[in-house]
Amino acid sequence: MSKYINPYTDFGFKWLFGTEKNKAILIDLLNALFDGMEVVEDLEYRQNEHLGAGPEDRHVIFDVYCVTSTGEHIIVEMQNVRQSAFRDRMLFYAAAPIRKQAPKGAWNFELKRVYSIGILNFTLDKADMSVPAGTRAVEQKSKSDDDDVTHSYRHVIQLMDIDTKVIFSKTLTFIYVEMPKFSKAETDLKTLLDKWLYAIKTMAETDNERPVSLTGEAFDQFFEQARYACLDEDEQRIYDRSLMDYWDIYAIEQTHYNEGLEKGKELGIAEGKELGIAEGKELGRQEGALQMLISLVRDGILSIDDAARKAGMSETAFMAAMDK
């Protein structure tokens, strides 16, 4: 067993960033992510499950949900499973704290800012876009592969006028980090965000000792709380199961990725081969994630409702997939 718990796991992420005793760790990470957009001095954890307006509405369950001392609402999620409509999922989740601000009685619609933060253990590409073909959003000129922005691992998204580039509203902001794109060595770390991403990635992917460059009270607490030996027996049992789930997701995605690659190669001709590989990769990722969720339901770890939500499917469609 590794010395440190894996922050990519469901238990590990919530333990390190979603508990009252580790609030200082979350505050330091948020300020690194905001990079001056907001300065979080204190925050209060809130209930991470939100119910819809009616019994037919879906539940929304966040990894971490908090409100700062100045009233900003912040959602933080660790995402290991790629979804074809991930951007739509972020919008759907962000709607919950927006709707929650509506008081009873008269209201002028003034809202506190909402930040939806995603730490992604995968990369997003054009296949994840879910906007109608032919819209201006699709027709905008793409960045070239040589453009540094294209390879950036931190992204900040707000509503903007696409012609004037003027921000329409700062009420809703998305920040997401593509962890696979972060490849800096310890000697290359310059910003606080660099250090936090390096800490998370190093702890998740290696069993090395704490990097000497990661100093300060927040990192002291982070590495101390991440020690597996600090967990009691029940916490270790829950973490071990969470780690197995994480490994299962990785193994299934790798299996289906390789199967998709082989199917693509079998097409033979250059154009068909390229198309087949791309389609095979995407189908493999989606099928791998779906089979993992089905396995968690059958093991009694997830409810059908939660699993269907994570898969971006209706409960009926998910149950049909289970019966295949």
Number of C-alpha atoms within 10 A of each C-alpha: 7 13 14 22 28 27 23 23 23 21 21 23 21 18 19 23 21 22 15 14 12 17 17 20 21 22 19 19 20 19 17 20 23 16 13 9 9 12 15 19 12 13 20 13 15 13 10 14 13 15 14 13 12 7 8 8 9 16 17 17 18 17 17 22 20 20 20 16 12 13 14 18 23 23 21 23 20 21 18 17 22 21 20 19 15 19 15 16 15 17 13 11 17 23 15 19 22 16 12 12 13 14 9 6 5 7 8 6 9 9 14 17 18 22 22 23 24 19 18 20 18 15 13 16 8 7 11 16 15 13 13 9 9 8 9 12 12 14 9 9 8 9 11 10 9 8 10 9 12 12 14 12 16 17 15 13 13 15 15 13 11 12 7 7 9 10 11 11 12 14 15 19 18 20 17 21 23 19 18 12 14 16 13 13 9 16 7 10 16 10 10 16 19 18 22 21 21 21 20 16 19 18 23 17 11 12 14 11 11 16 13 7 11 18 11 9 11 19 19 13 15 20 17 15 20 20 14 18 14 13 15 9 10 9 14 16 12 14 21 17 16 19 20 12 19 18 13 16 21 16 14 19 24 16 15 21 23 16 17 22 21 16 17 21 18 13 15 12 11 10 9 14 18 16 15 21 22 17 17 22 23 21 17 22 23 20 17 24 24 26 17 23 26 23 17 16 18 13 10 10 15 15 15 21 18 18 23 22 18 18 25 18 14 15 16 12 11 20 16 10 12 16 7 5
